[in-house]
Every structure is written in structure tokens, then in C-alpha cells.
Amino acid sequence: MSRNIMLALGMLALVVSLLFVQARAQGIDASGEVRRMMQLADEREKESNGYVWVWRYSVSVWYSKDFRVGRDVRIPPKGAAQRKSLEIRICKHGQRVVISGEFPVFGTPPSLAKRMTEHLSKQFGTKEVRFASQPISGTKKILTVFDNRVGISHATPLLIPPPPGSQWGTAVPPPSSPPPLPVEIWECAAECRRERDIAGIGEQTLYMMVLSMDNPLRLYTNSWKLESTTAQAVTLSTASPPGWHDMSIRVSLERATGHLLRYDRKPSYLPIPSLSWQIHKFTDYFGVRVPCYVTRRQVSRFEDEWCHTLEEFHLKSLSRTSSCDFELPLERFVMDYRLVKDVTFENCANPEVQQGVVQYRWEGSLPSERDLRRMAYEQGKLPGTGFGFRVTWVVFVPGLLLIALAIYLYRRARQTM
């Protein structure tokens, strides 16, 4: 009996040892596969430098009561709101990336429009007031510049007039030309195109990453874990960085080349939307393999409705470039965050951050740090501490001299008395 027990324990120890060795070998292979995919994705990013990408795309928006309805469709359902013939342009040269184009502005879901109609009807005592549902309320022209450690963002909203027959509860219709938004300028701790949690950029880094072959594995500072491997693709995953909303992030890369095939971001709670990018087709451009058909799907929760967004991108043109220039409207109002430390997308609107922002009019070029500090001094701001009194030796020393002179004359007058 004891012999059988000893034999069983020996077999168990052997199995455990084999499992440990196998797990360790898989761990080494996993880390090696992650490094290999990182290297391949870096090579693809290097190939994409020095090009101007122009994409033509359309956006469709619809609502459903069930999350699964229309989640993975390629053709928008009947009745979906659409905007077509939009364009986005991405220029990459050296450490500068310029993203410009027209992006949709999402408007009022049906449930909110219904509730607003009921509220306005009670407020004005009439049933003729109707708040229009506009899934796409307009577009905004966006310019985003990543220039090494400096980022620039500017947006100009363009609203669509409400549908005929809708009313807003007053005799004055909503503005068709909203005032222009200020230019925002900030400084990053590292290269701006690698940072996601900074003021002003929103989802621009994701558009750049997918549509111009940037390395997706360098967009996040977290380490990546090997999820699965097939003959065609390698799937890696990571969690959202500290301080972010809790999300799981997964990317699938072509195993042989490192091309991005799919990007998925899923939140652990609502109302943070789930997001999916997928590359469906590639083409050859003078020996460089590039994506030419891409879709972006987003599903978000709004009260008792699911809002589905489908964007379809078709590569319109790809050309070589020796520079990436950009223009901002002269005299446009600028909010410069470069003297404020630790500015993020979450805290950029906080009063303590806003107190350190330097404001001026755009004159065609980026002010140097010396000029920026001079303007901060002239505006009565002490960098890093917000508003403050401008006390310098120019005011302080003459004041001391006057006090000393007054004391000297007073004592001399006392001695002569």
C-alpha cells in the first residue's frame, strides 16, 4: 500500500515538474513573441514616415435597445443617420505629425429628444413644441499637431440646422455658426504622439495610429501580454494605465509583418464606450504595404439606448513629403499650457490649472519659452502657482533705497535739533 502511495507521489511530482518547465518555456516564448512583434511594428512605423495619407470616409449613427443589434454589421441599418464624403489628412515627417480633417459632432438621441420635448411642452404650456433628435448635429474641423514634445490642437465646430418643424422653446433658433474655439498648446513629458492622457487630443492618436501605421504597442506605457497566436496573427493585451478609466485593450498584429489588424478597447463599466478598429484590406504603394480599407465601430450607452457608430475609411491618396507644415488663423485666441505641470485631459478644465494658462493671439509662430514667461509675467501669473503679484528687484530694490534714505534723513534731522 505504501509502495503504491510512494509511486503515486512520484508520478505527481514528475507531472508538476513537467508542467512547471512547460509553463516557464511558454513564458519565455511569450515574452520573446512580444519583443518580436514590437520590433516588427517599429519597422512598419518607420516605413510610414515621410508620407501624406488622405482618407475619404463616411459615418453612420443608429440606436437600438439591444447591445447586440448592429454591433458587427458592415452595412448600416435602414434609417441610420449618415454623413458622407468626409476627409482626414495625416502628414508624418521626422518627429512631426499633422492631423487635419472634418469629424462628426454627435447630437441628441431620441430618448433625450423625447424628454426635452415633454419638458418644453410643460414649460410653455403647448404641445406644439418639439425638440428634434439629431444623431449627427454637425461636424468640426480639427487640426492636431504633434511636434516632438509640443502639441497643438484647434477645432472649429460647424452645426447642422435642426430638421423642419422642430422648435427649441424660444423664438431664437440655435446658432448656425458657433464662435471659434481657442487654440490649445501644451508640452508633453515625452514625445506627444506617444501620450494618450493629455489635454486637447481626444481620440486623435488612435486615428493616427490606425490610419498611418504607427506602432500601437508604443501608445501605452504598460507591458503587453500574449493572448493568443495563430499562423496569421498574434493577439496582445494590456490594461489601461494608472489614473485612466478601467479598460482592457487588445491588439491583433499580422504575425509575419507586424501590421495592425484589429484594435479593441472595452470598458469595465458604463458609460465609457467600447471601441473597435479593424483593417480589412491592404494595398501596395511602390513596395510598401499599406492599409486601404478600415472600419471604426463604437458602441456607447445613453440611458435606455445603445448608440452605434460606424465609420468606413477608404484610402484616397498616399504621397511622399519632405515636410509637414500647418497653418492657424492669425489673431486666433490661444490658451498655452506649457508653463503648467502635469496637465491631463481630465484636469485641464480645473481652476487651478486654468490659472496658470498663458493667453495671447496667434501671430504665425510658436512663442519661445522666454517669450512665454514674459507674457506670463505681463499677465500677472507666476508659472506653476497661478495668479500672483509681480514682485521683482526692479520694484523691490528702489523701494528699499527710498526707505533707507528716509530713515537716514530722519536721524540726521534729529541730530541737528
Summary of the structure (lengths in Angstrom):
residues: 417
radius of gyration: 29.2
end to end distance: 122.0
largest distance: 122.0
contacts: 1157
relative contact order: 0.13
helix: 27%
strand: 35%
